């Protein structure tokens, strides 16, 4: 019985610490990329009106598996002038005032 109670307590703790995400919509104002790949942000994206939770915009880390696909979607949104939805990971993944991109939808 004690083993089940401990397991349940650990499961509830894990669920409460799961990363949350927030969705932000808008047009892309600018995008920055670095040739060397040694910068902190990978790809840095700013909306025309960044949300208060991410005042510096958003970043796509170098280690992202689908970085090229996400970058292509961001670039398509920028060039078309259409709004994009950026889902950002919770604040534990922020670098300075920039939020890490988790998902994009055009």
C-alpha positions, 0 to 999 in steps of 0.5 A: 500500500505504501508503495502505491502511495509513493508511486501516486505521489511521484506521478502527481509531482511529475504531472505538475512539473511538466513544461507548459507552453503558450501560443502567440500570433502575429506577423514576423518583423525580422529574422536573424541567423548566424553563419558560424552557428556558434551564437546562443540563439540559432535563429532569432525571430521577432514578431511585429508585436512581441508578447510581454512574456517574450519581449525579445522575441523567440529563438530556435536552438541549433540542436532542434531536429527539425530546425530546417523545416521550422526555419522554412515555415518561418521564412515563408511567413515572413516573405508572404506577410501572413500571420504565424502562430508560434508556440513557445516553451515555458520560461525555464527554456528562456534565454534572456528575454527570448522564448524558445520556439516549440512549434509553429503554424502558418 
